[in-house]
Amino acid sequence: MNKRILGLIVAAGVSVAGFTAQAQTAVTYLFPAPDFLPAFAPFQLAMGKGYYAEAGLDVTFRVGNGGADVATQVAVGNADLGGGMGDTALIVRANGLDVRGVALLGGQGITQIAWRNDREIEGVADLRGRSIGVIGFQDTAYYNLLAVLSSEDMGRNDVDIQALGAGGLIQNMIGGSIDAMAGVPEWIAAIEGAGVELTVTPARNFFASQAQAIIASDAVIAENPEMVRGFVQATLRAIHEIIEDPATAAQEYVGFVPRHAEDVAGIEQIMRMYVENVYAQDGDRPIGAFSAEQLQIAEDFYVENDLVTERVAVEDAFTNQFID
């Protein structure tokens, strides 16, 4: 082949490749906790399997300091999208943080209530006077715990609630210095993996507990809706794959998050817990969609119990426009 023609072909290829790279929209996603937690498996799978890239997105993961920090960073534009709970916007919009949920990652709530089987606890009513661990007093699981306790006419002063952080909560449950906990499926799996027998009940059985959510600012939604849609749809694609085949999803996940490579069985167990207790659909509502009715129930509880000081319009706390 003529060298000049070959050179033109190579140059054209470089030009096309350069154009393709430029066409990728940069997106920063902020996790509320370390990104290696199995709770964030859908994001790691979507990244590792190229689903974000297929949507034209060049995604960078970063880690924040809890849900409140994520909401703040997203609201002020330091991150394009972030992770929270389905009711995060209900709590923070009253403080001037104009964020809302753009996808709810499951039809059930993520918070699980668990107690040790060696403590003669038969149900929530038996938690009165008991020690219960939570990750922190600003964490959504804490609010969910209060809602569950209220179903048996108990308040925060009727139990001994301890803010222990994730590691401390797990260690204290294993060691037996607390009787019960409110937290996420992977913590329960870690405790049971240490040989502690637990009874687990979803907070959703007692209260309109919400799953994880992807949150965005009103400004980003207005200015770049296609970016938001692409990210949401790629993440939901990964969730559907976990639902369809948790075993394969676990194998793929540990390939993208090597620190879990020696515990494929444990990751599969956690994924099955998410499938059964978190991702399970709520009636005809597709995964990803919010329920205004359930959010209103959550807000009513928060206001009536002085957990938030001001109501916000529920319709301002979410949008389902990115859910097919």
SERO-4910 file (N, C-alpha, C, O; in steps of 0.05 Angstrom, whole numbers):
BEGIN
 pado doro    nc1    nc2    nc3   cac1   cac2   cac3    cc1    cc2    cc3    oc1    oc2    oc3
  Met    A     17    -24      0      0      0      0     18     25      0     38     26     13
  Asn    A      9     45    -15     24     71    -16     27     82     12      7     84     27
  Lys    A     52     90     19     57    100     46     40    124     53     31    128     76
  Arg    A     36    141     32     20    165     37     -9    158     44    -21    170     63
  Ile    A    -20    139     30    -48    130     35    -49    117     63    -68    123     78
  Leu    A    -29    100     69    -29     87     95    -27    108    117    -41    106    138
  Gly    A    -11    129    113     -9    150    132    -35    164    137    -42    171    159
  Leu    A    -50    168    115    -76    182    117    -96    164    132   -112    174    148
  Ile    A    -95    138    127   -113    120    142   -107    120    171   -125    121    188
  Val    A    -81    118    178    -73    119    206    -82    145    219    -93    145    241
  Ala    A    -77    167    205    -84    193    216   -114    195    220   -124    205    240
  Ala    A   -129    184    201   -158    184    203   -167    168    227   -185    176    242
  Gly    A   -154    145    231   -160    128    254   -155    142    280   -172    141    299
  Val    A   -133    156    282   -126    171    306   -146    193    310   -154    198    333
  Ser    A   -155    206    289   -174    228    291   -201    218    301   -213    230    319
  Val    A   -210    195    290   -235    183    299   -233    175    328   -252    180    344
  Ala    A   -211    162    336   -207    154    363   -207    178    382   -219    177    403
  Gly    A   -194    199    373   -193    223    389   -221    235    392   -228    245    414
  Phe    A   -236    235    371   -264    246    372   -281    229    391   -296    240    407
  Thr    A   -278    202    390   -293    185    407   -287    190    436   -305    192    453
  Ala    A   -261    194    442   -253    199    470   -265    225    479   -275    228    502
  Gln    A   -264    246    461   -275    272    469   -305    270    473   -316    286    489
  Ala    A   -319    252    459   -348    250    461   -357    239    488   -380    241    495
  Gln    A   -339    226    502   -346    215    528   -350    237    548   -333    255    552
  Thr    A   -373    237    561   -379    258    581   -367    250    608   -373    228    618
  Ala    A   -351    267    619   -339    262    646   -360    264    668   -375    283    669
  Val    A   -361    244    685   -380    243    707   -365    235    733   -351    216    733
  Thr    A   -369    251    754   -359    243    780   -381    234    797   -401    248    802
  Tyr    A   -378    209    808   -399    198    825   -387    195    853   -365    184    856
  Leu    A   -401    205    873   -391    205    901   -406    184    918   -430    186    921
  Phe    A   -391    165    928   -403    145    946   -403    156    974   -386    172    982
  Pro    A   -423    148    990   -424    157   1018   -406    141   1037   -402    149   1060
  Ala    A   -395    119   1027   -378    101   1043   -358     88   1023   -361     91    999
  Pro    A   -338     73   1034   -318     62   1016   -330     47    992   -349     31    996
  Asp    A   -319     51    969   -331     40    944   -328     10    941   -339     -1    922
  Phe    A   -312     -2    959   -308    -31    956   -330    -47    971   -331    -71    970
  Leu    A   -349    -33    984   -370    -47    998   -389    -61    978   -395    -49    957
  Pro    A   -397    -85    984   -415    -99    965   -441    -85    959   -454    -90    939
  Ala    A   -449    -67    977   -474    -51    972   -472    -36    945   -492    -30    933
  Phe    A   -447    -30    937   -443    -15    913   -435    -32    889   -424    -23    869
  Ala    A   -441    -58    891   -435    -76    870   -446    -68    843   -433    -71    822
  Pro    A   -471    -59    841   -482    -51    815   -465    -30    800   -461    -32    776
  Phe    A   -454    -11    815   -437      9    803   -411     -3    793   -402      4    771
  Gln    A   -399    -20    809   -373    -32    801   -377    -50    776   -360    -51    759
  Leu    A   -400    -64    775   -405    -81    752   -410    -64    727   -401    -71    706
  Ala    A   -426    -43    731   -431    -25    708   -405    -13    697   -402     -9    673
  Met    A   -388     -6    716   -362      5    708   -344    -16    694   -335    -12    672
  Gly    A   -341    -39    708   -323    -59    698   -332    -72    672   -315    -80    655
  Lys    A   -358    -74    668   -368    -86    643   -373    -66    621   -383    -73    599
  Gly    A   -366    -41    626   -366    -21    604   -393     -9    599   -397      4    578
  Tyr    A   -412    -12    617   -439     -1    612   -439     29    612   -454     42    597
  Tyr    A   -424     41    630   -422     71    630   -409     81    605   -418    100    593
  Ala    A   -388     67    596   -375     75    572   -393     73    548   -393     90    530
  Glu    A   -409     52    547   -429     48    525   -449     71    525   -459     79    503
  Ala    A   -454     82    548   -473    105    550   -460    132    544   -472    153    546
  Gly    A   -434    131    537   -419    155    530   -409    170    554   -404    194    553
  Leu    A   -404    155    576   -396    168    601   -368    158    609   -362    135    608
  Asp    A   -352    177    618   -326    171    630   -329    176    660   -325    199    669
  Val    A   -335    155    675   -342    157    703   -318    155    721   -301    137    718
  Thr    A   -317    172    741   -297    171    762   -311    168    788   -329    183    795
  Phe    A   -303    147    804   -315    143    830   -298    157    851   -273    157    850
  Arg    A   -311    170    870   -298    182    893   -314    175    918   -337    167    916
  Val    A   -302    178    941   -315    171    966   -318    195    984   -299    210    989
  Gly    A   -343    200    994   -348    222   1012   -349    213   1041   -340    190   1047
  Asn    A   -358    230   1058   -359    224   1087   -388    222   1096   -397    237   1114
  Gly    A   -402    203   1085   -430    198   1093   -450    212   1076   -443    228   1058
  Gly    A   -475    206   1080   -496    216   1063   -499    246   1063   -504    258   1042
  Ala    A   -496    258   1086   -499    287   1088   -478    301   1072   -483    321   1058
  Asp    A   -453    291   1073   -431    303   1058   -436    299   1028   -431    318   1012
  Val    A   -445    276   1020   -451    271    991   -472    291    981   -469    303    960
  Ala    A   -494    294    997   -515    312    988   -504    341    985   -512    355    967
  Thr    A   -487    349   1004   -475    376   1002   -458    379    978   -460    399    963
  Gln    A   -440    359    973   -422    361    950   -437    361    924   -429    375    905
  Val    A   -457    345    922   -473    344    897   -488    370    894   -490    381    871
  Ala    A   -499    381    915   -515    406    914   -498    429    904   -508    446    889
  Val    A   -473    430    913   -456    454    906   -440    449    881   -425    467    872
  Gly    A   -443    425    869   -430    420    843   -402    408    844   -388    407    824
  Asn    A   -394    399    868   -368    386    870   -368    357    860   -347    345    856
  Ala    A   -392    346    856   -396    319    844   -421    321    827   -440    335    834
  Asp    A   -421    306    805   -444    307    787   -467    291    798   -490    299    796
  Leu    A   -461    268    810   -481    250    821   -470    238    847   -446    240    852
  Gly    A   -488    227    863   -478    215    888   -498    195    899   -520    191    888
  Gly    A   -489    182    920   -506    161    932   -518    170    958   -505    183    974
  Gly    A   -543    163    961   -557    169    986   -578    147    991   -576    125    981
  Met    A   -599    155   1005   -622    137   1009   -646    150    994   -645    173    986
  Gly    A   -667    134    991   -690    144    977   -702    169    989   -715    185    976
  Asp    A   -699    172   1016   -711    195   1030   -691    216   1037   -697    235   1052
  Thr    A   -666    214   1026   -645    234   1032   -655    263   1026   -651    281   1042
  Ala    A   -667    266   1003   -675    294    995   -696    305   1014   -697    329   1018
  Leu    A   -713    288   1025   -733    297   1045   -719    310   1069   -730    329   1080
  Ile    A   -696    300   1076   -682    309   1100   -665    334   1094   -663    351   1111
  Val    A   -653    335   1070   -633    356   1065   -644    380   1050   -632    402   1052
  Arg    A   -666    377   1035   -675    400   1019   -684    424   1037   -682    447   1029
  Ala    A   -694    417   1061   -702    439   1079   -678    456   1088   -682    478   1097
  Asn    A   -654    445   1084   -630    460   1091   -618    474   1067   -595    484   1068
  Gly    A   -633    476   1046   -624    491   1022   -607    475   1003   -596    487    985
  Leu    A   -606    449   1006   -591    432    987   -611    421    966   -626    403    972
  Asp    A   -610    433    943   -629    426    922   -621    401    906   -613    403    883
  Val    A   -624    379    920   -619    353    907   -645    336    908   -663    342    923
  Arg    A   -646    317    891   -668    298    890   -659    271    880   -639    269    867
  Gly    A   -675    251    887   -668    224    878   -675    221    849   -697    230    840
  Val    A   -657    208    833   -663    203    805   -666    173    799   -674    166    777
  Ala    A   -660    156    819   -664    127    816   -663    115    843   -646    121    860
  Leu    A   -683     98    849   -684     83    874   -676     54    869   -688     40    853
  Leu    A   -654     46    881   -642     20    874   -654     -3    889   -641    -17    904
  Gly    A   -680     -7    885   -694    -29    897   -722    -22    905   -727      1    912
  Gly    A   -739    -42    905   -767    -37    913   -771    -39    943   -793    -32    953
  Gln    A   -751    -48    958   -753    -51    987   -732    -33   1000   -717    -19    986
  Gly    A   -732    -33   1027   -713    -16   1041   -687    -31   1045   -686    -56   1045
  Ile    A   -665    -16   1048   -639    -28   1052   -634    -35   1082   -618    -53   1088
  Thr    A   -647    -20   1100   -641    -24   1129   -653    -50   1139   -677    -56   1134
  Gln    A   -637    -66   1152   -646    -91   1164   -642    -89   1195   -622    -78   1205
  Ile    A   -662    -99   1210   -660   -101   1239   -653   -130   1246   -666   -149   1237
  Ala    A   -632   -134   1261   -623   -161   1268   -616   -162   1298   -606   -143   1309
  Trp    A   -622   -185   1309   -615   -189   1337   -603   -217   1341   -609   -236   1326
  Arg    A   -587   -220   1361   -574   -245   1368   -595   -265   1378   -613   -258   1394
  Asn    A   -593   -290   1369   -612   -310   1377   -608   -320   1406   -625   -334   1417
  Asp    A   -586   -313   1418   -580   -322   1445   -589   -302   1466   -582   -304   1489
  Arg    A   -606   -282   1459   -614   -261   1477   -644   -262   1484   -655   -243   1495
  Glu    A   -658   -284   1477   -686   -288   1484   -703   -264   1473   -721   -254   1487
  Ile    A   -697   -257   1449   -713   -236   1435   -729   -250   1413   -719   -264   1396
  Glu    A   -756   -247   1415   -773   -260   1396   -784   -241   1375   -793   -249   1354
  Gly    A   -782   -215   1380   -792   -195   1361   -784   -167   1369   -770   -164   1389
  Val    A   -793   -148   1354   -786   -120   1360   -794   -111   1388   -779    -96   1401
  Ala    A   -817   -121   1397   -826   -113   1424   -806   -120   1446   -804   -107   1466
  Asp    A   -791   -142   1441   -771   -151   1461   -745   -135   1461   -727   -140   1476
  Leu    A   -743   -115   1443   -719    -98   1442   -720    -76   1464   -700    -63   1468
  Arg    A   -742    -73   1478   -744    -53   1499   -722    -59   1520   -719    -81   1530
  Gly    A   -706    -38   1526   -685    -40   1546   -660    -53   1535   -640    -57   1550
  Arg    A   -659    -61   1510   -636    -74   1499   -616    -54   1487   -623    -32   1481
  Ser    A   -592    -64   1482   -571    -47   1469   -572    -53   1439   -571    -76   1431
  Ile    A   -573    -32   1423   -576    -34   1394   -555    -17   1381   -552      7   1387
  Gly    A   -540    -28   1363   -519    -14   1349   -529     -2   1323   -544    -14   1308
  Val    A   -519     23   1317   -523     35   1291   -496     47   1282   -478     50   1299
  Ile    A   -493     53   1257   -468     64   1248   -463     92   1258   -441    100   1264
  Gly    A   -485    108   1261   -483    135   1271   -511    147   1274   -530    137   1264
  Phe    A   -512    169   1289   -538    182   1294   -548    200   1272   -570    210   1273
  Gln    A   -531    204   1251   -540    219   1227   -546    200   1204   -552    209   1182
  Asp    A   -543    174   1209   -547    155   1187   -576    148   1185   -591    147   1204
  Thr    A   -585    143   1160   -613    136   1155   -622    112   1170   -645    110   1178
  Ala    A   -604     92   1174   -611     68   1189   -620     75   1217   -637     61   1228
  Tyr    A   -609     96   1229   -617    104   1256   -646    114   1255   -661    106   1272
  Tyr    A   -652    130   1235   -680    140   1233   -699    116   1228   -721    116   1239
  Asn    A   -690     98   1211   -707     74   1206   -712     58   1231   -734     48   1236
  Leu    A   -691     55   1248   -693     41   1273   -714     54   1291   -731     41   1303
  Leu    A   -713     81   1293   -733     95   1309   -761     90   1299   -780     87   1315
  Ala    A   -764     89   1273   -791     84   1262   -800     56   1269   -824     52   1275
  Val    A   -782     36   1267   -789      9   1274   -797      7   1304   -817     -6   1311
  Leu    A   -782     19   1321   -788     19   1350   -815     32   1355   -829     23   1373
  Ser    A   -821     53   1340   -847     67   1345   -870     49   1339   -892     53   1350
  Ser    A   -866     28   1323   -888     10   1317   -897     -6   1341   -918    -18   1342
  Glu    A   -879     -7   1361   -885    -21   1387   -885     -1   1410   -880     -7   1433
  Asp    A   -892     24   1403   -895     46   1423   -869     50   1439   -870     55   1463
  Met    A   -847     48   1426   -821     54   1439   -807     77   1426   -811     82   1402
  Gly    A   -792     92   1441   -777    114   1431   -747    110   1437   -739     89   1447
  Arg    A   -731    130   1430   -702    126   1433   -693    123   1462   -672    111   1468
  Asn    A   -710    132   1481   -703    129   1509   -711    102   1521   -705     97   1544
  Asp    A   -725     86   1505   -734     60   1515   -713     38   1509   -716     15   1517
  Val    A   -692     45   1494   -671     26   1487   -644     40   1490   -643     65   1494
  Asp    A   -623     25   1489   -596     36   1490   -584     36   1462   -572     16   1455
  Ile    A   -587     58   1448   -577     59   1420   -548     69   1421   -543     90   1433
  Gln    A   -530     55   1408   -501     62   1408   -491     66   1380   -495     49   1363
  Ala    A   -479     89   1375   -467     95   1349   -438     84   1349   -421     94   1364
  Leu    A   -433     64   1333   -408     49   1335   -392     49   1309   -369     39   1309
  Gly    A   -402     61   1288   -388     58   1262   -392     30   1251   -399     12   1266
  Ala    A   -386     26   1226   -391      0   1214   -374    -22   1227   -384    -43   1234
  Gly    A   -348    -17   1229   -330    -37   1241   -337    -43   1270   -337    -67   1278
  Gly    A   -343    -23   1285   -349    -27   1314   -375    -41   1317   -378    -58   1335
  Leu    A   -395    -35   1300   -420    -49   1301   -417    -79   1297   -427    -95   1312
  Ile    A   -402    -86   1277   -397   -115   1271   -383   -128   1294   -390   -150   1303
  Gln    A   -362   -116   1304   -345   -127   1325   -362   -131   1351   -359   -151   1364
  Asn    A   -378   -111   1357   -394   -113   1382   -416   -133   1380   -423   -146   1400
  Met    A   -427   -137   1356   -447   -158   1352   -434   -185   1355   -445   -203   1367
  Ile    A   -411   -188   1343   -397   -214   1345   -388   -220   1374   -391   -242   1383
  Gly    A   -378   -199   1387   -369   -203   1414   -391   -205   1435   -387   -214   1457
  Gly    A   -415   -197   1427   -438   -199   1445   -442   -176   1464   -458   -179   1483
  Ser    A   -429   -154   1460   -432   -131   1478   -457   -114   1471   -465    -97   1486
  Ile    A   -469   -120   1448   -495   -108   1441   -514   -131   1433   -505   -152   1425
  Asp    A   -540   -126   1436   -559   -147   1431   -570   -147   1402   -577   -168   1392
  Ala    A   -570   -123   1390   -583   -121   1364   -570    -99   1347   -553    -85   1357
  Met    A   -579    -96   1323   -567    -76   1305   -587    -67   1284   -607    -81   1278
  Ala    A   -582    -44   1272   -596    -35   1249   -575    -29   1228   -558    -12   1232
  Gly    A   -575    -42   1205   -554    -38   1185   -561    -51   1159   -584    -57   1153
  Val    A   -540    -56   1143   -544    -66   1116   -536    -95   1114   -523   -106   1132
  Pro    A   -545   -109   1092   -541   -138   1090   -512   -147   1093   -508   -168   1106
  Glu    A   -492   -133   1083   -464   -143   1085   -454   -144   1113   -438   -162   1120
  Trp    A   -464   -127   1131   -456   -128   1159   -467   -153   1172   -454   -167   1187
  Ile    A   -492   -159   1165   -505   -183   1175   -490   -208   1166   -485   -227   1182
  Ala    A   -482   -208   1141   -467   -231   1130   -440   -234   1145   -432   -257   1150
  Ala    A   -427   -212   1151   -402   -214   1165   -405   -225   1193   -388   -241   1202
  Ile    A   -426   -217   1207   -432   -227   1234   -439   -257   1234   -428   -272   1250
  Glu    A   -456   -264   1215   -463   -293   1213   -439   -309   1204   -436   -332   1212
  Gly    A   -422   -297   1188   -398   -311   1179   -379   -318   1202   -362   -336   1200
  Ala    A   -382   -302   1224   -365   -307   1248   -378   -328   1267   -368   -333   1289
  Gly    A   -400   -339   1258   -413   -360   1274   -435   -351   1292   -445   -367   1309
  Val    A   -444   -326   1290   -465   -315   1307   -492   -319   1293   -496   -310   1271
  Glu    A   -511   -332   1306   -537   -337   1295   -555   -312   1300   -557   -303   1323
  Leu    A   -567   -303   1279   -583   -278   1280   -612   -283   1270   -616   -301   1254
  Thr    A   -630   -268   1280   -656   -265   1267   -657   -238   1254   -650   -218   1266
  Val    A   -665   -238   1228   -664   -213   1212   -692   -207   1202   -706   -224   1192
  Thr    A   -700   -182   1205   -725   -173   1194   -721   -146   1181   -709   -128   1193
  Pro    A   -731   -142   1156   -727   -117   1142   -743    -95   1157   -765    -99   1165
  Ala    A   -731    -71   1159   -745    -48   1170   -770    -42   1154   -789    -31   1164
  Arg    A   -769    -50   1128   -792    -44   1111   -817    -58   1120   -839    -50   1112
  Asn    A   -815    -79   1137   -839    -93   1147   -854    -75   1166   -877    -81   1173
  Phe    A   -842    -54   1176   -854    -37   1197   -857     -8   1188   -872      7   1200
  Phe    A   -843      0   1167   -840     29   1160   -833     31   1131   -822     12   1119
  Ala    A   -839     53   1119   -833     58   1090   -803     63   1086   -795     83   1075
  Ser    A   -787     44   1095   -758     45   1092   -751     45   1062   -763     31   1047
  Gln    A   -730     60   1055   -723     63   1027   -696     49   1021   -680     44   1038
  Ala    A   -693     42    996   -668     31    986   -648     53    981   -653     77    985
  Gln    A   -624     45    972   -604     65    963   -616     81    940   -634     72    926
  Ala    A   -606    105    936   -615    121    914   -591    136    901   -571    142    914
  Ile    A   -594    141    876   -575    159    862   -588    187    864   -611    190    857
  Ile    A   -572    206    872   -582    233    875   -567    252    857   -543    248    851
  Ala    A   -581    273    848   -569    293    831   -581    320    839   -602    322    852
  Ser    A   -567    341    832   -577    368    838   -598    376    817   -598    365    795
  Asp    A   -615    394    824   -635    404    805   -621    416    781   -630    414    758
  Ala    A   -598    429    786   -583    442    764   -573    422    744   -575    425    720
  Val    A   -561    400    754   -550    379    736   -572    366    720   -569    360    696
  Ile    A   -595    361    733   -618    348    719   -627    366    696   -633    356    675
  Ala    A   -628    392    701   -637    411    681   -617    414    658   -624    417    635
  Glu    A   -591    414    665   -570    421    646   -561    396    630   -552    399    607
  Asn    A   -562    373    642   -550    349    629   -567    324    634   -557    305    645
  Pro    A   -592    325    626   -610    302    631   -601    276    618   -606    254    629
  Glu    A   -588    278    594   -579    253    581   -557    240    596   -555    215    596
  Met    A   -539    255    609   -518    243    625   -531    228    648   -523    206    654
  Val    A   -551    241    661   -564    228    684   -578    202    675   -575    182    688
  Arg    A   -592    204    653   -606    180    643   -586    158    636   -591    135    643
  Gly    A   -564    164    623   -545    144    616   -533    130    641   -530    106    641
  Phe    A   -527    145    661   -516    134    686   -537    116    700   -530     94    709
  Val    A   -561    126    702   -582    111    715   -587     85    701   -589     64    714
  Gln    A   -590     86    675   -597     62    660   -575     41    661   -580     17    662
  Ala    A   -550     50    660   -527     32    661   -526     18    688   -520     -6    690
  Thr    A   -532     33    710   -532     21    737   -555      1    740   -551    -20    752
  Leu    A   -578      9    731   -601     -9    733   -597    -35    717   -606    -56    724
  Arg    A   -583    -33    695   -576    -56    678   -560    -76    695   -565   -100    694
  Ala    A   -541    -66    710   -525    -84    728   -542    -96    750   -538   -119    756
  Ile    A   -561    -81    761   -578    -92    782   -595   -115    771   -598   -135    784
  His    A   -606   -112    747   -622   -133    735   -605   -158    731   -615   -180    733
  Glu    A   -580   -155    724   -562   -178    721   -557   -192    747   -556   -217    748
  Ile    A   -554   -177    769   -551   -189    795   -576   -205    802   -574   -227    813
  Ile    A   -599   -194    797   -624   -207    803   -627   -233    787   -635   -254    798
  Glu    A   -619   -232    762   -622   -256    744   -603   -278    751   -609   -301    748
  Asp    A   -579   -271    760   -558   -292    765   -538   -282    785   -516   -272    778
  Pro    A   -545   -283    811   -526   -273    832   -499   -287    832   -479   -275    838
  Ala    A   -499   -313    825   -474   -328    826   -454   -317    805   -431   -312    811
  Thr    A   -464   -313    781   -446   -302    760   -438   -273    767   -415   -266    763
  Ala    A   -458   -258    777   -452   -230    784   -430   -229    805   -413   -211    804
  Ala    A   -431   -247    825   -410   -248    845   -383   -254    834   -363   -241    841
  Gln    A   -381   -273    815   -356   -279    803   -345   -255    787   -321   -249    789
  Glu    A   -362   -242    773   -353   -218    758   -345   -196    776   -325   -182    771
  Tyr    A   -360   -192    797   -354   -170    816   -327   -172    829   -312   -153    830
  Val    A   -320   -196    838   -294   -199    851   -271   -195    832   -248   -189    840
  Gly    A   -276   -198    806   -256   -192    786   -250   -163    784   -228   -154    777
  Phe    A   -271   -147    789   -268   -118    788   -260   -106    815   -249    -83    816
  Val    A   -265   -120    837   -258   -111    864   -242   -133    877   -253   -149    892
  Pro    A   -216   -135    870   -199   -158    878   -198   -163    908   -192   -185    916
  Arg    A   -203   -143    925   -200   -147    954   -221   -168    963   -218   -179    985
  His    A   -241   -174    947   -261   -194    955   -256   -221    940   -273   -239    941
  Ala    A   -233   -223    926   -229   -247    909   -229   -273    924   -235   -294    913
  Glu    A   -222   -272    950   -220   -297    966   -247   -304    979   -249   -324    993
  Asp    A   -268   -289    973   -293   -294    987   -317   -292    967   -336   -278    972
  Val    A   -314   -307    945   -335   -306    925   -362   -316    937   -383   -305    931
  Ala    A   -360   -338    953   -385   -349    965   -398   -328    983   -423   -326    983
  Gly    A   -382   -314    998   -393   -293   1016   -406   -271   1000   -427   -261   1008
  Ile    A   -394   -262    978   -405   -241    961   -431   -251    949   -450   -236    947
  Glu    A   -432   -276    940   -456   -287    929   -479   -287    950   -502   -280    943
  Gln    A   -472   -294    974   -492   -294    996   -503   -265   1000   -527   -262   1003
  Ile    A   -485   -246   1000   -494   -218   1003   -512   -209    980   -532   -196    984
  Met    A   -504   -216    956   -520   -209    933   -547   -221    934   -567   -209    926
  Arg    A   -549   -246    943   -575   -259    945   -592   -245    966   -617   -243    963
  Met    A   -580   -235    988   -595   -220   1008   -606   -194    996   -628   -186   1002
  Tyr    A   -589   -181    979   -599   -157    966   -622   -163    947   -642   -148    945
  Val    A   -619   -185    932   -641   -192    913   -667   -197    928   -688   -188    919
  Glu    A   -666   -211    950   -690   -219    965   -701   -196    982   -726   -193    983
  Asn    A   -684   -180    994   -693   -161   1014   -692   -132   1006   -704   -114   1018
  Val    A   -677   -126    984   -674    -98    976   -684    -93    947   -701    -76    942
  Tyr    A   -674   -109    928   -681   -104    900   -709   -113    893   -720   -104    873
  Ala    A   -721   -131    909   -747   -142    902   -767   -119    896   -768    -99    910
  Gln    A   -782   -123    874   -800   -102    865   -823    -99    884   -832   -117    898
  Asp    A   -834    -74    883   -857    -67    900   -881    -65    882   -886    -44    870
  Gly    A   -896    -87    879   -920    -86    862   -911    -83    833   -893    -96    823
  Asp    A   -924    -65    819   -918    -60    790   -898    -38    786   -891    -31    764
  Arg    A   -888    -27    808   -868     -5    806   -841    -17    797   -830    -34    811
  Pro    A   -830     -8    775   -804    -19    766   -781    -10    784   -783     10    797
  Ile    A   -760    -26    784   -737    -19    799   -726      7    788   -723     11    763
  Gly    A   -720     25    805   -711     52    797   -731     73    804   -724     96    809
  Ala    A   -757     66    804   -778     86    808   -784     91    837   -783     72    854
  Phe    A   -790    116    844   -797    124    871   -828    123    874   -842    125    854
  Ser    A   -837    120    899   -865    122    905   -870    147    922   -860    149    944
  Ala    A   -886    165    911   -892    190    926   -907    183    952   -903    197    972
  Glu    A   -924    163    951   -940    156    974   -922    146    997   -925    154   1020
  Gln    A   -902    130    990   -884    120   1011   -866    142   1022   -860    142   1046
  Leu    A   -857    159   1005   -841    182   1014   -857    200   1033   -846    211   1052
  Gln    A   -883    203   1027   -899    219   1045   -902    206   1072   -902    220   1092
  Ile    A   -904    180   1073   -906    166   1098   -880    171   1114   -881    176   1138
  Ala    A   -857    169   1100   -831    173   1114   -829    202   1124   -821    206   1147
  Glu    A   -837    221   1108   -835    249   1117   -854    254   1140   -846    268   1159
  Asp    A   -878    244   1140   -896    248   1162   -884    238   1188   -886    251   1209
  Phe    A   -871    215   1187   -858    204   1211   -836    222   1220   -834    228   1244
  Tyr    A   -819    230   1202   -796    247   1210   -805    273   1222   -793    282   1242
  Val    A   -826    285   1211   -836    311   1222   -849    307   1249   -844    322   1268
  Glu    A   -866    287   1251   -881    282   1276   -863    275   1299   -869    280   1322
  Asn    A   -839    264   1293   -821    256   1314   -797    275   1316   -776    269   1328
  Asp    A   -799    299   1303   -779    320   1305   -752    311   1295   -731    321   1304
  Leu    A   -752    293   1276   -726    285   1264   -718    304   1242   -694    307   1235
  Val    A   -737    318   1230   -732    340   1212   -749    364   1221   -770    360   1233
  Thr    A   -739    387   1216   -753    411   1227   -772    424   1208   -788    441   1216
  Glu    A   -771    416   1183   -788    429   1163   -796    410   1141   -780    394   1132
  Arg    A   -821    412   1132   -830    395   1110   -821    407   1083   -817    431   1080
  Val    A   -817    389   1064   -812    397   1037   -833    383   1020   -844    362   1028
  Ala    A   -839    393    997   -858    380    979   -846    354    969   -824    353    958
  Val    A   -861    332    974   -850    306    967   -843    304    937   -823    291    930
  Glu    A   -859    317    920   -853    316    891   -827    330    884   -816    326    862
  Asp    A   -815    346    902   -789    358    898   -766    340    907   -743    347    902
  Ala    A   -773    318    919   -752    301    930   -743    279    911   -724    265    917
  Phe    A   -756    276    888   -749    255    869   -759    262    841   -776    280    838
  Thr    A   -750    247    822   -761    247    795   -758    219    783   -738    206    788
  Asn    A   -779    210    769   -778    184    756   -774    187    726   -779    169    711
  Gln    A   -765    211    717   -763    216    688   -741    200    675   -741    197    650
  Phe    A   -723    188    690   -701    173    679   -705    143    680   -688    127    673
  Ile    A   -729    135    689   -736    107    692   -753     98    669   -775    109    665
  Asp    A   -745     78    654   -761     68    631   -782     48    642   -798     38    626
***
